């Protein structure tokens, strides 16, 4: 399988299916690790991020490897509230055309509670990032940023924005979900 993740291609990858014995998770992980090793071998400065949405007590086959790679500085794993804060940062960097080349692996996206319930993203971080990036104060922004008020940005709308616009700026997603109907909290 050759999956080209380049700005010109504008690609994201969706892997879905019954995750018996983490078969789909293993496939998504292998594609992600292949991209990581290929980027490192080519000397590319690409950020690799894992958003693991499985429950903390669920034993998964890749966890030890991800922990080792994170300890070595090869990738970053995000859990819980960190995922929302990071989505805000990434969304702001894409909107400002300042995103680093990034490959994001979302495991168990259908289990991501904040996405499924369409919760609002943290607002304060969004305004602060916008102000520091634009060199303005949040009050100068008049409560709006990127066409939507920060208070209207939810996990669902932000992920959808990133899937639609991120690849043009070098941000690519590999999503593992149980079935296509559950992509982005059931909003396919």
N, C-alpha and C positions, 0 to 999 in steps of 0.2 A: 504494500500500500504506500503510495506517495501522496502526502498531504502537503501542498504548498501553502505556507502561511506567510504571504508577503503583502506589502501595501498594494501592489498592483492587482493582486488576486482578490483581496477583500474577503477572505474566507474565515468562517467559523465552522466548527465541527460539532455535530450532535450525534451522540451515541445513545440509543435507547433499546430497551428490551428487558425481559424478565432477568433480574439480577441474581439468579440462583447461584449460590457459592461465589458471589461477587464476580461473575463472568464478565459482565459489561463493564464493571469497575476496573477489572484487570486490563481489559482492552483499552479503555480510556487512559489508564495509567501508563500503559506501554507506549501509546502514541505520544503522550506528554513527555515521558522520559526520553523517547527517541528524538523529539524536538529539542529537548534540553541538551542532550549529548551532541547532537548535530550542531547546534548553535555554539557550544563551547569549542568543538573541534574546528569550527570555521572562524573562531575568534570574535564572534558577534557578542555585543554587549546587550543581551536580552534579559529582561526580568522574567522570572518564572514564579507564579503564585498559585497556591492550592487553596481553594475554598472547600473545606470538607464539611458537608452538611449532614453526615451521618451522626447518630447519637454518640456521645462520648464513651458510652459503655459497650458499644458495638465493636467487636473485634474484627478488624479488617486487615487484609494481607499486605498492604503497602505501607502501613504506618511506620514501621521501624526504618524502612528505606528513606521515607520522606524526612523523618527526624534526623537521620544521618546526613542527608543532603542539606537540610536546613542548618545543622551544626557546622557544615563545611562552607556555608554561605552561598550555596548553589540555588536555593529556592526559599520561598517564604510561605509558611502555612498560616492561615487565618481561621479563627473560630469565633463563634458567638458575635458579640458587639463589634469586634475588630472588622468583621466583614462589611458592616454598614459604613463604618468610618472610612475604610479603604475604598469602598464604592464611591463615596463622595469625593475623595481625593482623585481617584482615577477619572471620574466623570468630569471634574473640573479641569484636569490636565488635558483631556480630550477636547473639551469645549474651547480651551485656550490654545489648542494646537501645540501643546508642550508635552505630550505623553511620550514616555520612553517606549521602545519596542518591548512588548509584554505578551506573554502567553499565559493564559489563565485556565486552570483546570477546575471545574466545578463538579464535585462528586456528590451524587444524591440530591441534585437540585430540587427534585420534587419533595424533599423532606425539609427544605429551608423554610422554617416557620414564618419569619418576617416577610419573606417574599410571597409565600402562599397567602398570608393575611394582609398583604399590601400595606405594611406599616410604613410610616414616614421615616425618612432618613434623618440622621442627626443634623440639625439646622445650623448650630453654632459653628461647627467645623467647616461647613460649606461656605458660610459668609467669610470666615477667617481666611480660608484658602483662596477664595475669590479676591479678597482684598489684597492679600500678599502677592498674588499672581498679577493682578491688574495695577497694583501700586495705588490703590484707592481705599477709602474706608468703607465699611459695610453700609454706612448711612448714605454715602455717595451713590451706592448701587440702587438706592430707592426700593430695596426689598426685592429686586428682581435680578436674575442671573441666568443667562443662557436661554432666555425666552420663557422661563417658568420661575415663579417665586420659589426660593429655597424651601419654604414650608410646604410646597406642593410636590416636592420630590420624594418619591417613595422607592422602596427596594425594587418594586416591579418596573416602574417607569425608568429608573436609572439603569437597571440591567437591560431593558429593552433599548434604551438610547445607546448604550455601549455596544450591544450586539449589532445595531443598525449603523453606527457611525465610527466605532472604535477601529475596525480593521483598516479603514482609510488612513488612519494615523498609526498603524503598526500594533494595535491592540487586538489580539485574537483569543477566542474562547474555544475550549473543548468542554462540552457539557454532557454529563451523564445523567439521564433521567429515565424513569421506568417506562413511560410512554409519551408519544408526542403531544397528547392532549394536556399533559401536565407541564409542558414547557412554559416557563415564566409564570408560574402560579396558575396555570390553566388558561392563559391568554394567548393562544396560538393564532 
